[in-house]
Amino acid sequence: MKKKKRKIEIVFDVQARWEYLTGFHKRKLERQKKVEEFKKKKEKNKRLRIRKNVKEKKNIEIQKYIKSISITQENTVQNFQEFSVLDESKNNNTRQNRYDDQNYTTVTITEDLS
């Protein structure tokens, strides 16, 4: 025996039709809300990227400044050492008092008449 095919039955639902027709506005508002949320997220990410870039630039500038200061300090120390060697050879009248106790400090008096 052959199986009989069921006929497709179309049911008209008034309530579903009403929801579909009146739902256009709701769906439109939902889409607008999603777009607005997307724009907010995008703007927030943009602000965060800008802050991150500014922070990185500041860190780079600070590192450059620290490096330049350290180079300057090294040059100053070298110049001071050279000056000290030259200065010691010029000064003949030097007195130095040293104390072993920790409460005292070393005092060096240099007299230069020239």
DSSP file (Angstrom, degrees, kcal/mol; ACC not computed):
  #  RESIDUE AA STRUCTURE BP1 BP2  ACC     N-H-->O    O-->H-N    N-H-->O    O-->H-N    TCO  KAPPA ALPHA  PHI   PSI    X-CA   Y-CA   Z-CA
    1    1 A M              0   0    0      0, 0.0     2,-0.3     0, 0.0     0, 0.0   0.000 360.0 360.0 360.0 144.6    0.0    0.0    0.0
    2    2 A K        -     0   0    0      1,-0.0     2,-0.3     0, 0.0     0, 0.0  -0.635 360.0-119.6 -89.0 143.8    1.1    3.4   -0.8
    3    3 A K        -     0   0    0     -2,-0.3     2,-0.4     1,-0.0    -1,-0.0  -0.632  27.5-125.6 -80.2 138.9    1.4    6.0    1.9
    4    4 A K        -     0   0    0     -2,-0.3     2,-0.3     1,-0.0    -1,-0.0  -0.667  21.4-123.6 -84.2 136.6   -0.8    9.0    1.4
    5    5 A K        -     0   0    0     -2,-0.4     2,-0.3     1,-0.1    -1,-0.0  -0.592  25.1-121.1 -78.4 138.1    1.0   12.4    1.4
    6    6 A R        -     0   0    0     -2,-0.3     2,-0.3     1,-0.1    -1,-0.1  -0.580  25.4-120.5 -77.4 140.7   -0.3   14.8    3.9
    7    7 A K        -     0   0    0     -2,-0.3     2,-0.4     1,-0.1    -1,-0.1  -0.593  27.3-111.5 -80.2 142.7   -1.6   18.0    2.5
    8    8 A I        -     0   0    0     -2,-0.3     2,-0.6     1,-0.0    -1,-0.1  -0.611  31.9-154.4 -76.6 127.7    0.1   21.1    3.6
    9    9 A E        -     0   0    0     -2,-0.4     2,-0.6     2,-0.0    -1,-0.0  -0.911   2.4-155.1-108.9 125.3   -2.2   23.1    5.7
   10   10 A I        -     0   0    0     -2,-0.6     2,-0.5     2,-0.0    -2,-0.0  -0.874   9.2-162.4-101.7 124.9   -1.8   26.8    6.0
   11   11 A V        -     0   0    0     -2,-0.6     2,-0.7     2,-0.0    -2,-0.0  -0.916  11.4-141.7-110.7 130.7   -3.2   28.4    9.1
   12   12 A F        -     0   0    0     -2,-0.5     2,-0.7     4,-0.0    -2,-0.0  -0.819  15.9-166.6 -93.9 115.7   -3.8   32.1    9.2
   13   13 A D     >  -     0   0    0     -2,-0.7     4,-1.9     1,-0.2     5,-0.2  -0.906   8.6-166.7-107.4 113.1   -2.9   33.4   12.6
   14   14 A V  H  > S+     0   0    0     -2,-0.7     4,-2.3     1,-0.2    -1,-0.2   0.891  88.2  52.3 -65.2 -41.7   -4.3   36.9   13.2
   15   15 A Q  H  > S+     0   0    0      2,-0.2     4,-2.3     1,-0.2    -1,-0.2   0.904 109.5  48.6 -64.8 -42.1   -2.1   37.6   16.3
   16   16 A A  H  > S+     0   0    0      2,-0.2     4,-2.3     1,-0.2    -1,-0.2   0.890 111.5  50.6 -64.9 -39.7    1.1   36.6   14.5
   17   17 A R  H  X S+     0   0    0     -4,-1.9     4,-2.5     2,-0.2     5,-0.2   0.915 110.0  49.7 -63.8 -42.0    0.2   38.8   11.6
   18   18 A W  H  X S+     0   0    0     -4,-2.3     4,-2.4     2,-0.2    -2,-0.2   0.912 111.1  49.4 -64.0 -42.6   -0.4   41.7   13.9
   19   19 A E  H  X S+     0   0    0     -4,-2.3     4,-1.2     2,-0.2    -1,-0.2   0.908 111.8  49.5 -61.2 -43.2    3.0   41.1   15.7
   20   20 A Y  H  < S+     0   0    0     -4,-2.3     4,-0.4     1,-0.2    -2,-0.2   0.929 114.2  43.7 -63.3 -46.1    4.8   41.0   12.4
   21   21 A L  H >< S+     0   0    0     -4,-2.5     3,-0.6     1,-0.2     4,-0.2   0.878 119.5  41.0 -70.7 -37.7    3.2   44.2   11.1
   22   22 A T  H 3X S+     0   0    0     -4,-2.4     4,-0.6    -5,-0.2     3,-0.4   0.592 101.8  73.6 -85.9  -9.2    3.6   46.2   14.4
   23   23 A G  H 3X S+     0   0    0     -4,-1.2     4,-2.9    -5,-0.2     5,-0.3   0.570  72.1  84.5 -81.4  -8.7    7.1   44.8   15.0
   24   24 A F  H <> S+     0   0    0     -3,-0.6     4,-2.4    -4,-0.4    -1,-0.2   0.936  92.9  45.5 -58.5 -46.6    8.8   46.9   12.3
   25   25 A H  H  > S+     0   0    0     -3,-0.4     4,-2.5    -4,-0.2    -1,-0.2   0.914 113.2  50.0 -63.5 -43.4    9.1   49.9   14.6
   26   26 A K  H  X S+     0   0    0     -4,-0.6     4,-2.2     1,-0.2    -2,-0.2   0.928 112.6  46.5 -61.6 -44.8   10.4   47.7   17.5
   27   27 A R  H  X S+     0   0    0     -4,-2.9     4,-2.4     1,-0.2    -1,-0.2   0.875 110.7  53.2 -66.7 -35.9   13.0   46.0   15.3
   28   28 A K  H  X S+     0   0    0     -4,-2.4     4,-2.3    -5,-0.3    -1,-0.2   0.925 109.8  47.9 -63.5 -44.2   14.0   49.4   13.9
   29   29 A L  H  X S+     0   0    0     -4,-2.5     4,-2.3     2,-0.2    -2,-0.2   0.881 110.3  52.8 -63.7 -38.5   14.6   50.7   17.4
   30   30 A E  H  X S+     0   0    0     -4,-2.2     4,-2.4     2,-0.2    -2,-0.2   0.921 109.3  48.7 -62.2 -44.3   16.6   47.6   18.3
   31   31 A R  H  X S+     0   0    0     -4,-2.4     4,-2.4     1,-0.2    -2,-0.2   0.919 111.7  49.2 -62.1 -43.1   18.8   48.1   15.3
   32   32 A Q  H  X S+     0   0    0     -4,-2.3     4,-2.4     1,-0.2    -1,-0.2   0.894 110.6  50.7 -63.1 -39.5   19.4   51.8   16.2
   33   33 A K  H  X S+     0   0    0     -4,-2.3     4,-2.4     2,-0.2    -1,-0.2   0.909 110.3  49.1 -65.1 -42.5   20.2   50.8   19.8
   34   34 A K  H  X S+     0   0    0     -4,-2.4     4,-2.5     2,-0.2    -2,-0.2   0.905 111.1  50.0 -63.0 -41.6   22.7   48.2   18.6
   35   35 A V  H  X S+     0   0    0     -4,-2.4     4,-2.5     2,-0.2    -2,-0.2   0.913 110.6  49.9 -63.0 -42.5   24.3   50.8   16.3
   36   36 A E  H  X S+     0   0    0     -4,-2.4     4,-2.3     2,-0.2    -2,-0.2   0.914 111.2  48.3 -63.3 -43.1   24.5   53.3   19.1
   37   37 A E  H  X S+     0   0    0     -4,-2.4     4,-2.5     2,-0.2    -1,-0.2   0.904 111.0  51.5 -62.7 -41.1   26.1   50.7   21.4
   38   38 A F  H  X S+     0   0    0     -4,-2.5     4,-2.5     1,-0.2    -2,-0.2   0.914 109.7  49.5 -61.5 -43.2   28.6   49.8   18.7
   39   39 A K  H  X S+     0   0    0     -4,-2.5     4,-2.6     2,-0.2    -1,-0.2   0.897 110.2  51.1 -63.4 -40.2   29.5   53.4   18.2
   40   40 A K  H  X S+     0   0    0     -4,-2.3     4,-2.6     2,-0.2    -2,-0.2   0.924 111.6  47.0 -62.7 -44.5   30.0   53.9   22.0
   41   41 A K  H  X S+     0   0    0     -4,-2.5     4,-2.6     2,-0.2    -2,-0.2   0.913 112.6  49.9 -62.8 -42.2   32.3   50.8   22.1
   42   42 A K  H  X S+     0   0    0     -4,-2.5     4,-2.1     2,-0.2    -2,-0.2   0.919 112.1  47.3 -63.0 -44.2   34.3   52.1   19.1
   43   43 A E  H  X S+     0   0    0     -4,-2.6     4,-2.6     2,-0.2    -2,-0.2   0.900 111.8  50.8 -63.7 -41.9   34.7   55.5   20.6
   44   44 A K  H  X S+     0   0    0     -4,-2.6     4,-2.5     1,-0.2    -2,-0.2   0.927 110.7  48.3 -62.8 -45.1   35.8   54.0   23.9
   45   45 A N  H  X S+     0   0    0     -4,-2.6     4,-2.5     1,-0.2    -1,-0.2   0.876 110.5  52.5 -62.3 -37.3   38.4   51.8   22.2
   46   46 A K  H  X S+     0   0    0     -4,-2.1     4,-2.4     2,-0.2    -2,-0.2   0.931 109.8  47.8 -64.2 -45.6   39.6   54.9   20.3
   47   47 A R  H  X S+     0   0    0     -4,-2.6     4,-2.6     1,-0.2    -2,-0.2   0.909 112.0  50.4 -61.3 -41.8   40.0   56.9   23.5
   48   48 A L  H  X S+     0   0    0     -4,-2.5     4,-2.5     2,-0.2    -2,-0.2   0.905 110.4  49.1 -63.8 -41.6   41.9   53.9   25.1
   49   49 A R  H  X S+     0   0    0     -4,-2.5     4,-2.6     2,-0.2    -1,-0.2   0.909 111.3  50.0 -63.7 -41.0   44.2   53.6   22.1
   50   50 A I  H  X S+     0   0    0     -4,-2.4     4,-2.6     2,-0.2    -2,-0.2   0.934 111.7  47.9 -63.1 -45.6   44.9   57.4   22.2
   51   51 A R  H  X S+     0   0    0     -4,-2.6     4,-2.6     1,-0.2    -2,-0.2   0.913 112.0  50.1 -60.0 -42.9   45.7   57.2   25.9
   52   52 A K  H  X S+     0   0    0     -4,-2.5     4,-2.5     2,-0.2    -2,-0.2   0.923 111.4  48.0 -62.9 -44.3   47.9   54.2   25.4
   53   53 A N  H  X S+     0   0    0     -4,-2.6     4,-2.5     2,-0.2    -2,-0.2   0.910 112.3  49.0 -63.1 -42.5   49.8   56.0   22.6
   54   54 A V  H  X S+     0   0    0     -4,-2.6     4,-2.5     2,-0.2    -2,-0.2   0.917 111.8  49.5 -63.2 -42.6   50.3   59.1   24.7
   55   55 A K  H  X S+     0   0    0     -4,-2.6     4,-2.4     2,-0.2    -2,-0.2   0.913 111.3  48.7 -63.0 -43.2   51.5   57.0   27.6
   56   56 A E  H  X S+     0   0    0     -4,-2.5     4,-2.4     2,-0.2    -2,-0.2   0.910 111.2  50.0 -63.3 -42.2   54.0   55.2   25.3
   57   57 A K  H  X S+     0   0    0     -4,-2.5     4,-2.5     2,-0.2    -2,-0.2   0.909 110.7  49.7 -63.1 -41.5   55.2   58.5   23.9
   58   58 A K  H  X S+     0   0    0     -4,-2.5     4,-2.6     2,-0.2    -2,-0.2   0.917 110.5  50.2 -62.6 -42.8   55.7   59.9   27.4
   59   59 A N  H  X S+     0   0    0     -4,-2.4     4,-2.4     2,-0.2    -2,-0.2   0.899 110.6  49.5 -62.7 -40.5   57.6   56.8   28.4
   60   60 A I  H  X S+     0   0    0     -4,-2.4     4,-2.4     2,-0.2    -2,-0.2   0.927 111.9  48.3 -63.6 -44.5   59.9   57.1   25.4
   61   61 A E  H  X S+     0   0    0     -4,-2.5     4,-2.6     1,-0.2    -2,-0.2   0.899 111.4  50.3 -62.3 -40.9   60.5   60.8   26.1
   62   62 A I  H  X S+     0   0    0     -4,-2.6     4,-2.9     2,-0.2    -1,-0.2   0.917 110.3  49.7 -63.6 -43.1   61.3   60.0   29.8
   63   63 A Q  H  X S+     0   0    0     -4,-2.4     4,-2.5     2,-0.2    -2,-0.2   0.907 111.6  48.7 -63.4 -41.4   63.7   57.3   28.7
   64   64 A K  H  X S+     0   0    0     -4,-2.4     4,-2.6     2,-0.2    -2,-0.2   0.920 112.5  48.7 -62.6 -43.1   65.4   59.7   26.3
   65   65 A Y  H  X S+     0   0    0     -4,-2.6     4,-2.5     2,-0.2    -2,-0.2   0.925 111.9  48.2 -63.3 -45.0   65.6   62.3   29.0
   66   66 A I  H  X S+     0   0    0     -4,-2.9     4,-2.5     1,-0.2    -1,-0.2   0.909 112.3  49.8 -62.1 -41.9   67.1   59.8   31.5
   67   67 A K  H  X S+     0   0    0     -4,-2.5     4,-2.3     2,-0.2    -2,-0.2   0.918 111.3  48.3 -63.6 -43.4   69.6   58.7   29.0
   68   68 A S  H  X S+     0   0    0     -4,-2.6     4,-2.4     1,-0.2    -2,-0.2   0.886 111.9  50.0 -65.5 -37.5   70.7   62.2   28.2
   69   69 A I  H  X S+     0   0    0     -4,-2.5     4,-2.9     2,-0.2    -2,-0.2   0.918 110.2  49.6 -66.0 -42.6   71.0   63.0   31.9
   70   70 A S  H  X S+     0   0    0     -4,-2.5     4,-2.3     2,-0.2    -2,-0.2   0.898 112.1  48.2 -64.6 -39.1   73.1   59.9   32.5
   71   71 A I  H  X S+     0   0    0     -4,-2.3     4,-2.4     2,-0.2    -1,-0.2   0.920 112.6  49.0 -65.1 -42.8   75.4   60.9   29.5
   72   72 A T  H  X S+     0   0    0     -4,-2.4     4,-2.5     1,-0.2    -2,-0.2   0.905 111.1  49.7 -62.5 -42.2   75.7   64.4   30.9
   73   73 A Q  H  X S+     0   0    0     -4,-2.9     4,-2.7     2,-0.2    -1,-0.2   0.903 109.9  50.6 -64.6 -40.6   76.5   63.1   34.3
   74   74 A E  H  X S+     0   0    0     -4,-2.3     4,-2.4     2,-0.2    -2,-0.2   0.923 111.9  47.5 -62.5 -43.4   79.2   60.8   32.9
   75   75 A N  H  X S+     0   0    0     -4,-2.4     4,-2.8     2,-0.2    -2,-0.2   0.900 111.9  50.8 -63.6 -40.2   80.7   63.7   31.0
   76   76 A T  H  X S+     0   0    0     -4,-2.5     4,-2.8     2,-0.2    -2,-0.2   0.917 110.1  49.0 -63.9 -43.5   80.5   65.9   34.1
   77   77 A V  H  X S+     0   0    0     -4,-2.7     4,-2.5     2,-0.2    -2,-0.2   0.922 112.7  47.9 -62.9 -43.6   82.3   63.3   36.2
   78   78 A Q  H  X S+     0   0    0     -4,-2.4     4,-2.4     2,-0.2    -2,-0.2   0.927 113.7  47.0 -63.1 -44.6   85.0   62.9   33.6
   79   79 A N  H  X S+     0   0    0     -4,-2.8     4,-2.7     1,-0.2    -2,-0.2   0.897 112.2  50.7 -63.9 -39.8   85.5   66.6   33.3
   80   80 A F  H  X S+     0   0    0     -4,-2.8     4,-2.8     2,-0.2    -2,-0.2   0.909 109.9  49.6 -65.1 -41.4   85.6   66.9   37.1
   81   81 A Q  H  X S+     0   0    0     -4,-2.5     4,-2.2     2,-0.2    -2,-0.2   0.914 112.5  47.5 -64.4 -42.0   88.2   64.2   37.4
   82   82 A E  H  X S+     0   0    0     -4,-2.4     4,-2.2     1,-0.2    -2,-0.2   0.919 113.5  48.2 -63.2 -43.1   90.3   65.9   34.7
   83   83 A F  H  X S+     0   0    0     -4,-2.7     4,-3.1     1,-0.2    -2,-0.2   0.899 109.7  52.9 -64.0 -40.6   89.9   69.2   36.5
   84   84 A S  H  X S+     0   0    0     -4,-2.8     4,-2.5     2,-0.2    -1,-0.2   0.902 108.7  49.4 -63.1 -41.3   90.8   67.6   39.8
   85   85 A V  H  X S+     0   0    0     -4,-2.2     4,-1.3     2,-0.2    -1,-0.2   0.923 115.8  43.1 -64.5 -43.6   94.0   66.2   38.4
   86   86 A L  H  X S+     0   0    0     -4,-2.2     4,-1.2     1,-0.2    -2,-0.2   0.892 114.3  51.2 -67.7 -39.6   94.9   69.5   37.0
   87   87 A D  H  X S+     0   0    0     -4,-3.1     4,-2.1     1,-0.2    -2,-0.2   0.874 106.4  53.7 -67.7 -38.5   93.9   71.4   40.1
   88   88 A E  H  < S+     0   0    0     -4,-2.5    -1,-0.2     1,-0.2    -2,-0.2   0.856 105.9  53.1 -66.2 -34.6   95.9   69.1   42.4
   89   89 A S  H  < S+     0   0    0     -4,-1.3    -1,-0.2    -5,-0.2    -2,-0.2   0.825 111.3  47.0 -70.7 -29.0   99.1   69.8   40.4
   90   90 A K  H  < S+     0   0    0     -4,-1.2     2,-0.6    -3,-0.2    -2,-0.2   0.872  99.2  75.5 -77.4 -38.9   98.6   73.5   40.7
   91   91 A N     <  +     0   0    0     -4,-2.1    21,-0.1     1,-0.2     3,-0.1  -0.633  45.3 164.6 -85.1 121.3   97.8   73.6   44.4
   92   92 A N        +     0   0    0     -2,-0.6     2,-1.1    19,-0.3    -1,-0.2   0.731  62.6  71.1-101.4 -29.5  100.8   73.2   46.6
   93   93 A N  E     +A  111   0A   0     18,-0.6    18,-2.3     2,-0.0     2,-0.4  -0.741  63.4 146.9 -95.0  95.1   99.4   74.4   49.9
   94   94 A T  E     -A  110   0A   0     -2,-1.1     2,-0.4    16,-0.2    16,-0.2  -0.995  24.5-171.3-133.1 130.7   96.9   71.7   51.0
   95   95 A R  E     -A  109   0A   0     14,-2.1    14,-2.1    -2,-0.4     2,-0.4  -0.939   4.9-170.9-118.3 143.7   96.1   70.7   54.5
   96   96 A Q  E     -A  108   0A   0     -2,-0.4     2,-0.5    12,-0.2    12,-0.2  -0.987   8.0-164.8-139.5 128.8   94.0   67.7   55.4
   97   97 A N  E     -A  107   0A   0     10,-2.0    10,-1.4    -2,-0.4     2,-0.4  -0.949  12.9-174.6-112.0 126.3   92.6   66.7   58.7
   98   98 A R        -     0   0    0     -2,-0.5     2,-0.4     8,-0.2     8,-0.1  -0.960   6.3-170.7-123.6 139.7   91.3   63.1   59.0
   99   99 A Y        -     0   0    0     -2,-0.4     5,-0.0     2,-0.1    -2,-0.0  -0.970  18.6-150.5-126.1 143.1   89.6   61.5   61.9
  100  100 A D        +     0   0    0     -2,-0.4    -1,-0.1     3,-0.0     2,-0.1   0.702  70.0  98.3 -84.4 -19.7   88.8   57.9   62.3
  101  101 A D  S >  S-     0   0    0      1,-0.1     3,-1.0     4,-0.1    -2,-0.1  -0.400  75.2-133.5 -70.5 145.9   85.7   58.4   64.4
  102  102 A Q  T 3  S+     0   0    0      1,-0.2    -1,-0.1    -2,-0.1    -2,-0.0   0.656 100.2  67.2 -75.6 -14.7   82.4   58.3   62.5
  103  103 A N  T 3  S+     0   0    0      2,-0.0     2,-0.3     0, 0.0    -1,-0.2   0.657  94.7  68.6 -79.5 -15.0   81.2   61.5   64.2
  104  104 A Y  S <  S-     0   0    0     -3,-1.0     2,-0.3    -5,-0.0    -5,-0.1  -0.679  70.7-144.5-104.4 158.4   83.7   63.6   62.4
  105  105 A T        -     0   0    0     -2,-0.3     2,-0.4    -7,-0.0    -4,-0.1  -0.795  26.3-101.7-116.2 162.9   84.1   64.5   58.8
  106  106 A T        -     0   0    0     -2,-0.3     2,-0.5    -8,-0.1    -8,-0.2  -0.713  35.4-162.7 -85.4 130.2   87.1   65.0   56.7
  107  107 A V  E     -A   97   0A   0    -10,-1.4   -10,-2.0    -2,-0.4     2,-0.5  -0.960   5.4-170.5-117.3 127.6   88.0   68.6   56.1
  108  108 A T  E     -A   96   0A   0     -2,-0.5     2,-0.5   -12,-0.2   -12,-0.2  -0.976   2.9-165.5-119.5 125.9   90.3   69.7   53.3
  109  109 A I  E     -A   95   0A   0    -14,-2.1   -14,-2.1    -2,-0.5     2,-0.5  -0.946   5.7-170.5-112.4 125.0   91.5   73.2   53.0
  110  110 A T  E     -A   94   0A   0     -2,-0.5     2,-0.5   -16,-0.2   -16,-0.2  -0.962   3.2-165.1-119.5 128.7   93.1   74.3   49.8
  111  111 A E  E     -A   93   0A   0    -18,-2.3   -18,-0.6    -2,-0.5     2,-0.5  -0.950   6.7-179.1-115.0 127.9   94.9   77.6   49.5
  112  112 A D        -     0   0    0     -2,-0.5   -21,-0.1   -21,-0.1    -2,-0.0  -0.981   9.7-179.0-128.1 120.4   95.7   78.9   46.1
  113  113 A L              0   0    0     -2,-0.5    -1,-0.1     1,-0.2   -22,-0.0   0.607 360.0 360.0 -93.9 -13.5   97.5   82.2   45.8
  114  114 A S              0   0    0      0, 0.0    -1,-0.2     0, 0.0    -2,-0.0   0.492 360.0 360.0 -86.3 360.0   97.6   82.5   42.1
